[in-house]
Amino acid sequence: MAQRILLVSASLSLRGTSLYTVSLARELKLRGHKIAVLSPGGILEGALEEQDVPVVRAPVHGALWHDLLYLPTLMELARDFDPELIHVQSHPLAAIGGLIGKALDVPNIVTVHTPLQRPLRRIPGTTTRAIAVSEDVRQALVTNGRFPRERITVIPNGVAASLSSLDEETPPSDELPVVGTVGRFAPGRGIETFLTAARLVLDQGAKACFLVLGEGPSERELRRLARQLELTPHVTFALPRARIADLFRPMDIFASVGESEGHGIFILSAMAQARAVICTGVGGVLSFVRDGENGLLVGRADPDALAIRIGGLLAAPEERRRLGRAALHDVREQFPLHSMVEETLTAYEQALATPAPMSNSV
């Protein structure tokens, strides 16, 4: 029998947690489950609408004090869907998911995408379970999050690989290669490092275009930095208008140089499109990017090293293709989307089979 699963998400902006939500919702629906996403919406809402996955508009943002103000509304909206299970898509929403689950008397699960620095908020009288996207995240969830290890399942992100990427024609020699990045415009995501490296690459005499796809609170500051670096003729800021699978299609090189990564779903997605990737060697990234074999690694906040890596790949198109082919092969073997979904369904079964605690205290 199909399960009724309510996914609870903050804004569906262009970030890894939203990409996770969209991919998971689509695949669960294809398997016959009844899915709805409780969220304030956002730019990736259209990707859910394309799959006939309803987005229940709700004022849920991840700041507990804010969400508690709207708790009666959130509970009413959730009750209208009548879920059998609630799956919270990121750890800031864990407490709200627990409160809604307790009110509806259904189990709840939270996916944790980044290593926690403080205890995870949990609701007494609930048996919340957790999905960690990497071993690093699980360890931090136990030590810093003070979450019971026995209630954590490690399920790495999965992505849909595109074999057709190998068949794409080599760009005409008169077209400039495109170096791109995708992500949220926010502190710590490395966009400043990307822009500074772009200036260095151009100063070294390399020819390229630079593409920055995303949105977020730091957009004005990043655009100002691009003007200060005199990058305006060379860099394009854009919002994604195509399908998620097409985000990486214009790029010859993908760079992701955030200061931390839980598992790096954008990096995996670029690799799944046979793109050469350059990324910061942090967190879960080290579990699947092998420097010089299926991608290139750089240190945190190091635009000089990033510029050297970009310049090297711009000068060696065959090396770009080699890295892209290796990346696609490894992602298909190690991180298929269907495996992530099947393991998630197993976690759902475990949550549904877990007896509710005897205490009714909140």
C-alpha positions as CSV (number, residue, x, y, z in Angstrom):
1,M,0.0,0.0,0.0
2,A,1.3,3.4,-0.9
3,Q,2.4,5.6,2.0
4,R,1.4,9.2,2.5
5,I,4.6,11.1,3.1
6,L,4.8,14.8,4.0
7,L,8.2,16.4,3.3
8,V,8.8,19.5,5.3
9,S,11.2,22.0,3.7
10,A,12.3,25.5,4.2
11,S,12.5,27.8,1.1
12,L,13.0,25.8,-2.1
13,S,15.8,28.0,-3.2
14,L,18.8,26.9,-5.2
15,R,20.7,24.9,-2.5
16,G,21.6,21.4,-1.9
17,T,18.8,20.6,0.6
18,S,16.2,21.8,-2.0
19,L,17.8,19.7,-4.7
20,Y,17.6,16.7,-2.4
21,T,13.9,17.4,-1.7
22,V,13.0,17.7,-5.4
23,S,14.8,14.5,-6.3
24,L,13.4,12.5,-3.4
25,A,9.8,13.7,-4.0
26,R,9.9,12.9,-7.7
27,E,11.3,9.4,-7.1
28,L,8.9,8.6,-4.3
29,K,5.9,9.6,-6.4
30,L,7.1,7.4,-9.3
31,R,7.1,4.5,-6.8
32,G,3.4,5.1,-6.1
33,H,3.6,7.0,-2.8
34,K,1.4,10.0,-2.0
35,I,3.7,13.0,-1.6
36,A,3.3,16.6,-0.6
37,V,5.9,19.2,0.3
38,L,5.1,21.7,3.1
39,S,7.2,24.7,2.3
40,P,7.1,28.5,1.6
41,G,8.0,27.7,-2.0
42,G,10.8,29.0,-4.0
43,I,12.6,28.9,-7.4
44,L,12.7,25.0,-7.5
45,E,8.9,24.8,-6.8
46,G,8.4,24.5,-10.6
47,A,10.5,21.3,-10.7
48,L,8.0,19.8,-8.3
49,E,5.0,21.0,-10.2
50,E,6.4,19.4,-13.3
51,Q,6.1,16.1,-11.5
52,D,2.6,16.8,-10.1
53,V,4.0,16.9,-6.6
54,P,1.9,19.5,-4.6
55,V,3.6,22.2,-2.7
56,V,1.5,23.1,0.3
57,R,2.4,26.8,0.9
58,A,3.3,27.3,4.5
59,P,5.3,29.9,6.6
60,V,8.0,27.5,7.6
61,H,11.6,28.9,7.6
62,G,13.8,27.1,10.1
63,A,14.0,29.8,12.7
64,L,12.3,28.1,15.6
65,W,10.9,31.3,17.2
66,H,9.3,32.2,13.9
67,D,7.9,28.8,13.1
68,L,6.4,28.4,16.6
69,L,4.3,31.5,15.9
70,Y,2.7,29.7,13.0
71,L,2.6,26.3,14.6
72,P,-1.2,26.0,14.6
73,T,-1.3,26.9,10.9
74,L,1.4,24.4,10.1
75,M,-0.4,21.6,12.0
76,E,-3.7,22.4,10.3
77,L,-2.0,22.2,6.8
78,A,-0.3,19.0,7.7
79,R,-3.5,17.5,9.1
80,D,-5.3,18.3,5.8
81,F,-2.8,16.0,4.0
82,D,-3.2,13.3,6.6
83,P,0.3,11.9,6.4
84,E,1.5,8.5,7.7
85,L,5.0,9.9,8.1
86,I,6.7,13.3,8.2
87,H,10.2,13.7,6.7
88,V,11.9,16.9,7.7
89,Q,14.4,17.9,5.0
90,S,17.0,19.8,7.1
91,H,18.0,19.9,10.8
92,P,16.8,23.5,11.6
93,L,13.3,22.2,11.1
94,A,13.7,19.1,13.4
95,A,11.8,20.6,16.3
96,I,8.9,21.8,14.2
97,G,8.7,18.4,12.5
98,G,8.7,16.7,15.9
99,L,5.9,18.9,17.1
100,I,3.7,18.3,14.0
101,G,4.4,14.6,14.1
102,K,3.5,14.4,17.8
103,A,0.3,16.3,17.3
104,L,-0.7,14.0,14.4
105,D,0.6,10.9,16.1
106,V,2.8,9.9,13.2
107,P,6.6,9.2,13.2
108,N,9.1,11.7,11.9
109,I,12.5,11.6,10.3
110,V,15.0,14.4,9.8
111,T,17.8,14.5,7.2
112,V,20.9,16.2,8.4
113,H,23.1,17.5,5.5
114,T,25.9,19.3,7.4
115,P,28.0,18.6,10.5
116,L,26.2,20.0,13.5
117,Q,28.0,22.3,16.0
118,R,25.4,22.2,18.7
119,P,22.7,19.9,20.0
120,L,19.8,19.0,17.7
121,R,16.5,20.3,19.0
122,R,14.3,17.3,19.7
123,I,10.8,17.1,21.2
124,P,10.3,15.0,24.4
125,G,7.8,12.2,23.8
126,T,8.8,11.5,20.2
127,T,11.1,8.9,18.6
128,T,12.6,11.0,15.9
129,R,15.0,9.2,13.6
130,A,17.7,10.8,11.5
131,I,19.3,10.3,8.1
132,A,22.9,11.6,7.9
133,V,24.3,12.1,4.4
134,S,27.8,11.1,5.3
135,E,29.8,9.5,8.1
136,D,31.2,12.9,9.0
137,V,27.7,14.2,9.4
138,R,26.7,11.2,11.5
139,Q,29.7,11.6,13.8
140,A,29.0,15.3,14.4
141,L,25.3,14.4,15.0
142,V,26.3,12.1,17.8
143,T,29.0,14.1,19.4
144,N,27.8,17.7,18.9
145,G,24.1,17.0,18.2
146,R,23.8,14.6,21.1
147,F,21.6,12.4,19.0
148,P,21.4,8.6,19.7
149,R,23.6,6.8,17.3
150,E,21.2,3.8,17.1
151,R,18.6,6.1,15.6
152,I,20.8,7.4,12.8
153,T,21.0,5.9,9.3
154,V,23.8,7.0,6.9
155,I,22.4,7.4,3.4
156,P,24.6,9.3,0.9
157,N,23.1,11.6,-1.6
158,G,22.1,9.9,-4.9
159,V,21.9,11.5,-8.3
160,A,20.6,10.5,-11.8
161,A,23.5,10.0,-14.1
162,S,23.3,11.0,-17.8
163,L,25.1,8.7,-20.3
164,S,24.0,11.1,-23.1
165,S,26.6,13.6,-21.7
166,L,29.3,11.4,-23.2
167,D,27.8,11.9,-26.6
168,E,27.7,15.7,-26.6
169,E,29.7,17.2,-29.4
170,T,32.9,19.0,-28.6
171,P,32.2,22.8,-28.7
172,P,33.4,24.6,-31.8
173,S,36.9,25.9,-31.4
174,D,35.7,29.5,-31.6
175,E,33.5,29.2,-28.6
176,L,34.9,30.2,-25.2
177,P,34.8,27.5,-22.6
178,V,32.5,28.1,-19.6
179,V,33.5,27.8,-16.0
180,G,30.5,27.7,-13.7
181,T,29.4,27.4,-10.1
182,V,25.9,26.7,-8.6
183,G,24.7,27.5,-5.2
184,R,23.2,29.8,-2.6
185,F,24.6,33.3,-2.4
186,A,25.5,33.3,1.3
187,P,28.6,33.5,3.4
188,G,30.7,30.4,3.4
189,R,29.6,29.2,0.0
190,G,32.8,30.3,-1.7
191,I,31.4,32.6,-4.4
192,E,33.8,35.3,-3.5
193,T,36.7,32.9,-4.0
194,F,35.3,31.8,-7.4
195,L,35.1,35.5,-8.6
196,T,38.6,36.3,-7.3
197,A,40.0,33.2,-9.1
198,A,38.1,34.2,-12.3
199,R,40.0,37.5,-12.3
200,L,43.3,35.7,-11.8
201,V,42.6,33.3,-14.6
202,L,41.8,36.2,-17.0
203,D,44.9,38.1,-15.8
204,Q,47.0,35.0,-16.8
205,G,45.8,35.4,-20.3
206,A,43.3,32.5,-20.4
207,K,40.1,32.9,-22.4
208,A,36.8,31.8,-20.7
209,C,33.4,32.9,-19.7
210,F,32.2,32.5,-16.1
211,L,28.7,31.6,-15.0
212,V,27.3,32.0,-11.5
213,L,23.9,30.3,-11.0
214,G,22.0,31.0,-7.8
215,E,20.2,33.4,-5.4
216,G,20.5,34.5,-1.9
217,P,21.1,37.3,0.6
218,S,24.6,38.1,-0.6
219,E,23.8,38.7,-4.2
220,R,24.2,42.5,-4.0
221,E,27.6,42.2,-2.4
222,L,28.8,39.5,-4.9
223,R,27.7,41.6,-7.9
224,R,29.5,44.6,-6.4
225,L,32.7,42.4,-6.0
226,A,32.4,41.4,-9.7
227,R,32.3,45.1,-10.7
228,Q,35.3,45.9,-8.5
229,L,37.2,43.1,-10.1
230,E,36.2,44.4,-13.6
231,L,34.5,41.0,-14.4
232,T,31.3,42.4,-15.8
233,P,32.1,41.5,-19.4
234,H,33.2,38.0,-18.4
235,V,30.8,36.8,-15.7
236,T,27.1,36.2,-15.9
237,F,24.8,35.9,-12.8
238,A,21.7,34.0,-13.5
239,L,18.7,32.2,-12.0
240,P,18.1,28.7,-13.3
241,R,15.2,28.5,-15.7
242,A,15.8,25.0,-17.1
243,R,15.3,21.7,-15.5
244,I,17.6,20.7,-12.7
245,A,19.3,18.2,-15.0
246,D,20.2,21.0,-17.3
247,L,22.0,23.3,-14.8
248,F,25.4,22.0,-15.7
249,R,24.9,21.6,-19.5
250,P,26.4,25.0,-20.4
251,M,29.5,24.4,-18.3
252,D,32.8,22.9,-19.3
253,I,34.2,23.1,-15.8
254,F,32.3,23.1,-12.5
255,A,33.7,24.7,-9.4
256,S,32.4,24.4,-5.9
257,V,34.6,25.9,-3.2
258,G,32.4,26.3,-0.1
259,E,34.1,26.3,3.3
260,S,32.2,23.1,4.3
261,E,30.2,20.3,2.7
262,G,28.0,17.6,4.2
263,H,28.1,15.5,1.0
264,G,28.1,17.9,-1.9
265,I,25.0,17.1,-3.9
266,F,25.7,19.8,-6.5
267,I,29.2,18.4,-7.0
268,L,27.7,14.9,-7.5
269,S,25.2,16.3,-9.9
270,A,27.9,17.9,-12.0
271,M,29.9,14.7,-12.1
272,A,26.7,12.9,-13.1
273,Q,26.7,15.1,-16.2
274,A,30.3,14.2,-17.0
275,R,31.6,17.6,-16.1
276,A,35.2,18.2,-14.8
277,V,34.8,19.4,-11.2
278,I,37.1,21.4,-9.0
279,C,36.1,21.5,-5.3
280,T,37.2,22.2,-1.8
281,G,38.6,19.1,-0.1
282,V,36.3,19.1,2.9
283,G,33.8,16.9,4.6
284,G,31.9,14.3,2.6
285,V,33.5,15.5,-0.6
286,L,36.6,13.5,0.3
287,S,34.6,10.3,0.2
288,F,34.0,10.5,-3.6
289,V,36.4,13.1,-5.2
290,R,39.9,11.7,-5.8
291,D,42.3,14.4,-6.8
292,G,43.6,14.0,-10.3
293,E,41.4,10.9,-10.9
294,N,37.8,12.0,-11.1
295,G,38.2,15.7,-10.1
296,L,40.5,18.2,-8.6
297,L,40.7,19.4,-5.0
298,V,41.8,22.8,-3.6
299,G,42.0,24.2,-0.1
300,R,39.5,26.5,1.6
301,A,39.4,30.1,0.5
302,D,42.4,29.7,-1.8
303,P,41.7,31.7,-5.0
304,D,45.3,31.3,-6.2
305,A,45.1,27.5,-6.1
306,L,41.6,27.6,-7.7
307,A,42.9,29.8,-10.5
308,I,45.8,27.5,-11.2
309,R,43.4,24.5,-11.4
310,I,41.0,26.3,-13.7
311,G,43.8,27.5,-15.9
312,G,45.2,24.1,-16.3
313,L,41.9,22.6,-17.4
314,L,41.2,25.4,-19.8
315,A,44.5,24.7,-21.5
316,A,43.8,20.9,-21.6
317,P,40.3,20.1,-23.1
318,E,41.1,16.4,-23.3
319,E,42.0,16.3,-19.6
320,R,38.6,17.9,-18.9
321,R,36.9,15.2,-20.9
322,R,38.9,12.5,-19.1
323,L,38.0,13.8,-15.7
324,G,34.4,14.1,-16.7
325,R,34.2,10.5,-18.0
326,A,35.8,9.2,-14.8
327,A,33.4,11.3,-12.7
328,L,30.3,10.0,-14.5
329,H,31.5,6.4,-14.2
330,D,32.1,6.7,-10.4
331,V,28.8,8.4,-9.7
332,R,26.9,5.8,-11.6
333,E,28.7,3.0,-9.6
334,Q,28.6,4.6,-6.2
335,F,25.8,7.1,-5.9
336,P,22.8,6.1,-8.0
337,L,19.6,7.9,-7.1
338,H,17.6,4.7,-6.9
339,S,19.8,3.4,-4.1
340,M,19.3,6.5,-2.1
341,V,15.5,6.3,-2.5
342,E,15.4,2.5,-1.6
343,E,17.5,3.1,1.5
344,T,15.3,6.0,2.5
345,L,12.2,3.8,2.1
346,T,13.8,1.3,4.4
347,A,14.4,4.1,7.0
348,Y,10.7,5.0,6.7
349,E,9.8,1.4,7.5
350,Q,12.0,1.5,10.5
351,A,10.4,4.7,11.7
352,L,6.9,3.3,11.2
353,A,7.8,0.2,13.1
354,T,9.3,2.1,16.1
355,P,6.8,2.1,19.0
356,A,5.8,5.5,20.3
357,P,7.2,6.4,23.8
358,M,4.9,6.0,26.8
359,S,5.4,9.6,28.0
360,N,3.0,12.2,26.7
361,S,4.9,15.2,28.0
362,V,6.1,17.9,25.6
